[in-house]
Amino acid sequence: MLLTIDVGNTNTVLGVFKNEELVRSWRVKTDPRNTADELWLQFGALVSDYDIDGLAVCSTVPATLRELRTMISDYFPNIRTTIVEPGIKTGVPLLVDNPKEIGADRIVNTLAAHTLYPSGPAIVVDFGTSTNLDVVSPKGEFLGGALAPGIEISVDALAARAAQLRKVELVLPRSVIGKNTVEALQSGTIYGFAGQVDGLVNRITAELKLTYPDSPTVIATGGLAPLVIGISERIEHHQPDLTLIGLRLIHERNA
């Protein structure tokens, strides 16, 4: 079985694949202070019931990636491992000014999106610590995208900077017009981010139309996607395991 690990700034997502089937997945907090032994205590307990014979990893947190390398060498010494970094075959051309700036998760998502939806261009909307909109050509090329502050970061910043506002539970209010402070914050956050995504998708689509005749497929992923997918007018598909699927595909390419 293949263990896939996607280390993000806020959460780490793990998944176990049996061939192409995702058998089980978990979401845990990312703590860059964790040592290799602490990572093993956490991850090892989760996957103890599975016969792991392969590992695929991507990380946007350098400190955690360093400890992961140590964990793998100490506790998975004889397992074939793929870490998404320069030199790994991804099959994703990076058509940007500085390819070294592109996070590994964005490359992985590009491959997964093109594999699942190969008929035309695509836009991946990843709702995480930041909200990433990554643009994929019909050939599977990474064309660039847009980055915005994530939902939780925005809520935290507002609560920290406004004396009479506070963090609220992120659920849909009764109506867009909030009847109290809590509902007003919920409305502005959830409907506001849906509108932001729709606006960016519309602008990206207009630029893509200059080169590609087909409208892009819009795919949502990331831990906070469920907050927006029922409200956004442009999101067509929800793939919560998109990054894990991409890690499996890259691992297979580097077999």
C-alpha positions in Angstrom: 0.0 0.0 0.0 1.1 3.6 -0.7 1.1 6.2 2.1 0.8 9.7 0.8 1.6 12.7 3.0 0.7 16.3 2.1 2.2 18.8 4.6 0.6 22.1 4.6 1.2 25.2 6.7 -1.9 24.5 8.8 -2.8 20.9 8.4 -1.1 17.7 7.2 -3.2 15.2 5.2 -2.3 11.6 5.0 -3.9 8.9 2.8 -3.4 5.2 2.2 -3.9 3.9 -1.4 -4.5 0.3 -2.4 -3.6 0.6 -6.1 -5.8 3.5 -7.3 -8.3 3.3 -4.4 -8.0 5.7 -1.5 -8.6 3.3 1.4 -8.3 5.8 4.3 -7.3 9.4 4.9 -6.6 11.6 8.0 -6.1 15.3 8.7 -3.9 16.4 11.5 -2.4 19.7 12.6 1.0 20.7 11.2 3.5 21.6 13.9 6.9 22.6 12.5 8.5 22.0 15.9 7.8 18.3 15.8 10.8 16.0 15.6 11.2 13.0 13.4 10.3 10.7 16.4 7.2 12.7 17.2 6.1 12.5 13.6 6.6 8.8 13.7 4.5 8.5 16.9 1.7 10.4 15.2 1.8 8.9 11.7 2.9 5.4 12.7 -0.1 5.1 15.0 -2.5 6.1 12.2 -1.1 3.6 9.6 -0.3 0.7 11.9 -3.0 -1.4 10.5 -1.8 -1.1 6.9 1.1 -2.8 5.1 2.9 0.2 3.7 5.3 -0.5 0.9 5.6 3.0 -0.7 5.7 6.6 0.4 4.9 9.8 -1.5 5.4 13.2 0.2 5.1 16.9 -0.6 5.6 19.7 1.8 5.3 23.5 2.0 7.0 23.6 5.4 10.8 23.2 5.2 11.3 22.4 8.9 8.7 19.5 8.8 10.1 18.2 5.5 13.6 18.0 7.1 12.2 16.0 10.0 10.1 13.8 7.6 13.3 12.8 5.8 14.8 11.7 9.1 11.6 9.9 10.0 11.6 8.0 6.7 15.3 7.0 7.0 14.8 5.8 10.6 11.4 4.1 10.4 10.9 3.3 6.7 14.4 2.6 5.5 13.6 0.0 2.9 10.4 1.6 1.4 10.5 3.2 -2.0 9.9 6.9 -1.3 9.0 9.8 -3.7 9.5 13.4 -2.4 8.2 16.1 -4.7 11.2 18.3 -5.2 13.5 19.4 -8.1 14.7 16.3 -10.0 11.4 14.4 -9.5 9.5 13.6 -12.7 6.1 15.2 -12.5 5.1 15.6 -16.1 4.0 19.1 -15.4 5.7 21.9 -17.4 5.9 25.1 -15.3 5.2 28.0 -17.7 6.0 30.7 -15.1 8.8 33.3 -14.6 10.5 31.4 -11.8 9.6 27.7 -11.5 11.5 27.3 -8.2 8.9 29.5 -6.5 6.0 27.2 -7.2 5.0 25.1 -4.2 5.1 21.4 -4.5 1.4 21.1 -3.7 0.4 23.3 -6.6 2.4 21.1 -9.0 0.8 18.0 -7.6 -2.7 19.5 -7.9 -2.0 20.4 -11.5 -1.2 16.9 -12.4 -4.2 15.5 -10.6 -6.6 18.0 -12.1 -5.4 17.3 -15.7 -5.6 13.6 -15.1 -9.1 13.7 -13.8 -10.4 16.4 -16.2 -8.3 16.2 -19.3 -10.7 17.6 -21.9 -9.7 21.3 -21.6 -8.2 23.9 -19.3 -8.8 23.8 -15.6 -8.7 26.0 -12.5 -7.9 24.4 -9.2 -9.2 26.4 -6.2 -7.3 25.2 -3.1 -8.9 26.5 0.2 -6.1 26.2 2.7 -3.9 28.6 4.7 -4.0 30.7 1.6 -6.6 30.4 -1.2 -4.8 29.3 -4.3 -6.2 29.5 -7.8 -4.0 27.4 -10.1 -4.5 27.5 -13.8 -3.9 24.3 -15.9 -3.7 24.3 -19.7 -5.4 21.6 -21.9 -1.9 20.0 -22.2 -1.5 19.8 -18.4 0.9 22.7 -18.2 0.9 24.9 -15.1 0.2 28.4 -16.3 0.3 30.4 -13.1 -2.6 31.6 -11.0 -3.7 33.8 -8.1 -3.0 33.7 -4.4 -5.1 35.3 -1.7 -5.3 35.2 2.1 -7.1 32.1 3.3 -10.4 32.1 5.1 -9.1 31.4 8.6 -6.2 33.8 8.3 -8.7 36.6 7.4 -11.0 35.8 10.3 -8.1 35.7 12.7 -6.7 39.0 11.5 -10.1 40.7 11.7 -10.7 39.5 15.3 -7.2 40.6 16.3 -7.5 44.1 14.8 -11.1 45.0 15.5 -11.9 45.6 19.2 -15.6 44.8 19.0 -15.3 41.9 16.6 -14.5 38.3 17.4 -13.9 34.9 15.9 -17.1 33.1 15.0 -18.1 29.6 13.9 -17.9 29.5 10.2 -21.4 28.3 9.2 -24.0 29.8 6.9 -26.0 32.5 8.5 -29.8 32.7 8.1 -29.5 35.3 5.4 -26.9 37.4 3.6 -28.1 40.4 5.5 -26.9 39.5 9.0 -29.3 40.5 11.8 -26.5 40.5 14.5 -22.7 40.8 14.6 -22.1 37.0 14.5 -24.3 36.6 11.4 -22.8 39.6 9.7 -19.3 38.2 10.2 -20.4 34.8 8.9 -22.1 36.4 5.9 -19.1 38.6 5.0 -16.7 35.8 5.4 -18.4 32.9 3.6 -20.3 34.8 0.9 -17.4 37.2 0.6 -14.9 34.5 -0.2 -17.4 32.8 -2.6 -17.7 36.1 -4.4 -13.9 36.6 -4.5 -13.4 33.1 -6.0 -16.1 33.6 -8.6 -14.7 37.0 -9.6 -11.2 35.7 -10.0 -12.4 32.6 -11.9 -14.4 35.0 -14.3 -11.3 37.1 -14.9 -9.0 34.1 -15.4 -11.6 32.5 -17.8 -11.7 35.7 -19.9 -7.9 35.6 -20.2 -7.9 31.9 -21.1 -10.5 32.5 -23.8 -7.9 34.4 -25.7 -5.9 31.2 -26.2 -8.2 28.3 -25.5 -11.8 28.1 -26.8 -13.2 25.8 -24.1 -14.3 27.1 -20.7 -12.1 25.8 -17.9 -13.3 23.1 -15.5 -13.3 24.6 -11.9 -12.3 22.2 -9.2 -12.3 22.9 -5.4 -10.1 21.2 -2.9 -8.6 21.9 0.5 -9.9 21.6 4.0 -12.1 24.8 3.9 -13.6 24.1 0.5 -17.0 22.8 2.0 -17.6 26.3 3.3 -17.8 27.7 -0.2 -18.7 25.0 -2.7 -22.4 25.2 -2.1 -22.4 29.0 -2.6 -19.9 29.7 -5.4 -21.5 30.0 -8.8 -18.3 28.9 -10.7 -17.1 25.8 -8.7 -18.2 22.7 -10.6 -16.4 19.8 -8.8 -15.2 19.1 -5.3 -12.2 16.8 -5.0 -11.1 16.8 -1.3 -8.4 14.3 -2.1 -6.9 16.0 -5.1 -3.4 16.4 -3.7 -3.3 12.8 -2.4 -4.3 11.6 -5.9 -1.6 13.7 -7.4 1.0 12.3 -5.1 0.0 8.8 -6.1 0.3 9.7 -9.8 3.8 11.2 -9.3 4.9 8.2 -7.3 3.8 5.9 -10.1 5.7 8.1 -12.7 8.9 7.7 -10.7 8.6 4.0 -10.1 
